[in-house]
Amino acid sequence: MRRMNNSDIKMNLDPLIYFISNIMVAIIPLIMLPILTRVLSVEEFGQVALFTTFNSVFVSLFGFGFIHSLTQKYFAHGHSEEEYRCVISAGIVVFLANFIVVLCLGSCYLYLATDYDESFWVIFYTSCITAFVTNVINIRLNQWQIRRYAFRYGVLQVFLSLLNLTLTIVFVIIFLWGAKGRMISIMGAAIIIAFISIIYLRKDKLLTFRVSLVRVKEVYKYGFPLLPHFLAIFLISAADKFVINSKLGIQELGIYAVSFQLASCLLLFYDSANKYLLPKLYSELSQNRNRSMVRDLYIYFMMIFFVSIVVITIGPNLILLLTSATYLKGIDVFSILVVVHALGAMEQVFLNIILYNKLTKYVSAITIISGVFNLIGLIVLTDSYGITGAAFALLITQIIKLTLTFFIANKFTPLPWFSIFKN
């Protein structure tokens, strides 16, 4: 029997480290939730929900798919360290350029519009800044991930969450700044961690101040086919918040947002699994180890199913424990969104295969089709079933996305989904 070397031990420990760090990151918002539900009103939770929605959309819009491009380039080989440094620097330039464009366009729109109050200005500016620095953090995390420095990855994640918690205590609980204090806390923590990320990128010689326009054009060339995809993401991830706010009011949005936040804790669990699977998946794809890959994915999908059943079962008790009876109205929303996130975790696997093959145009097409269905479903179902209808619209959209992503991934990278059971 072959003895395990340090590399084997490190690889086996990586998923455990990712899991523990993500659990710690998930626990911190759960610790804050019982406090915030008593300090913030339901309406203020609605404002924070709009902030997180804009932030997630802007992260994708500013990022231009650059993180996936970096991962693919790392495993493709055929480049020097200096070239790779130039690519990372070009990515940050692209983040900054996209940030400035969106900031200018958004400011002009808000200045000309007359029906937005001060809170919306705060939501827009804080989400823009947070999204920009988050992309910088993601570069540092990505480079540790693909080089299998899981411990460093976890430490930075946990430190970001602890800093977020500390600033929230200061601005929301001590200074009583309400929703604005919560948004400033998230933004401030991200800015500090982004500076730390840049320092470590320089320390590891992964960043240069010499910017290559050729590399900047490469980043845009990779990302432009994904632009419709990013715009469609807005329809999928943000439309529910806007439809609920406009049709049902900010209070219903607050209840929906709490259910969404609780269900989204699962994303950290799935994200840790995906971070472990992504380098392994790309490695197996490059070596045509399809049977081994399918076996690992079946185990992963069974794990997702089991986790979803457990979380749905304990859902009502979880809501009462972490919030109050006011938010129990969102229990159906919570259960539906747990299923949505489970299907989303499965979809991410097939999306990784598509991106590995550089088939970004298909990603855009899938997201656009799904976004249109989501918008139609939201308009129809929210009128009839309220916030539960909005959750059902997301579920239908996710089923469509998963189905289309699977068929396209399997078309270009056929895997032995059924023949693996044959001898």
Stockholm file with secondary structure:
# STOCKHOLM 1.0

chainA/1-423         MRRMNNSDIKMNLDPLIYFISNIMVAIIPLIMLPILTRVLSVEEFGQVALFTTFNSVFVSLFGFGFIHSLTQKYFAHGHSEEEYRCVISAGIVVFLANFIVVLCLGSCYLYLATDYDESFWVIFYTSCITAFVTNVINIRLNQWQIRRYAFRYGVLQVFLSLLNLTLTIVFVIIFLWGAKGRMISIMGAAIIIAFISIIYLRKDKLLTFRVSLVRVKEVYKYGFPLLPHFLAIFLISAADKFVINSKLGIQELGIYAVSFQLASCLLLFYDSANKYLLPKLYSELSQNRNRSMVRDLYIYFMMIFFVSIVVITIGPNLILLLTSATYLKGIDVFSILVVVHALGAMEQVFLNIILYNKLTKYVSAITIISGVFNLIGLIVLTDSYGITGAAFALLITQIIKLTLTFFIANKFTPLPWFSIFKN
#=GR chainA/1-423 SS CCCCCHHHHHHHHHHHHHHHHHHHHHHHHHHHHHHHHHHSCHHHHHHHHHHHHHHHHHHHHHHTTHHHHHHHHHHHCCCCHHHHHHHHHHHHHHHHHHHHHHHHHHHHHHHHCSSCCHHHHHHHHHHHHHHHHHHHHHHHHHHHHHTTCHHHHHHHHHHHHHHHHHHHIIIIIISCCHHHHHHHHHHHHHHHHHHHHHHHHHHTTCCCSCCCHHHHHHHHHHHGGGHHHHHHHHHHHTHHHHHHHHHTCHHHHHHHHHHHHHHHHHHHHHHHHHHHHHHHHHHHHHTTCHHHHHHHHHHHHHHHHHHHHHHHHTHHHHHHHHSCGGGGGGHHHHHHHHHHHHHHHHHHHHHHHHHHTTCHHHHHHHHHHHHHHHHHHHHHHHHHHHHHHHHHHHHHHHHHHHHHHHHHHHHHSCCCTTGGGCC
#=GC SS_cons         CCCCCHHHHHHHHHHHHHHHHHHHHHHHHHHHHHHHHHHSCHHHHHHHHHHHHHHHHHHHHHHTTHHHHHHHHHHHCCCCHHHHHHHHHHHHHHHHHHHHHHHHHHHHHHHHCSSCCHHHHHHHHHHHHHHHHHHHHHHHHHHHHHTTCHHHHHHHHHHHHHHHHHHHIIIIIISCCHHHHHHHHHHHHHHHHHHHHHHHHHHTTCCCSCCCHHHHHHHHHHHGGGHHHHHHHHHHHTHHHHHHHHHTCHHHHHHHHHHHHHHHHHHHHHHHHHHHHHHHHHHHHHTTCHHHHHHHHHHHHHHHHHHHHHHHHTHHHHHHHHSCGGGGGGHHHHHHHHHHHHHHHHHHHHHHHHHHTTCHHHHHHHHHHHHHHHHHHHHHHHHHHHHHHHHHHHHHHHHHHHHHHHHHHHHHSCCCTTGGGCC
//
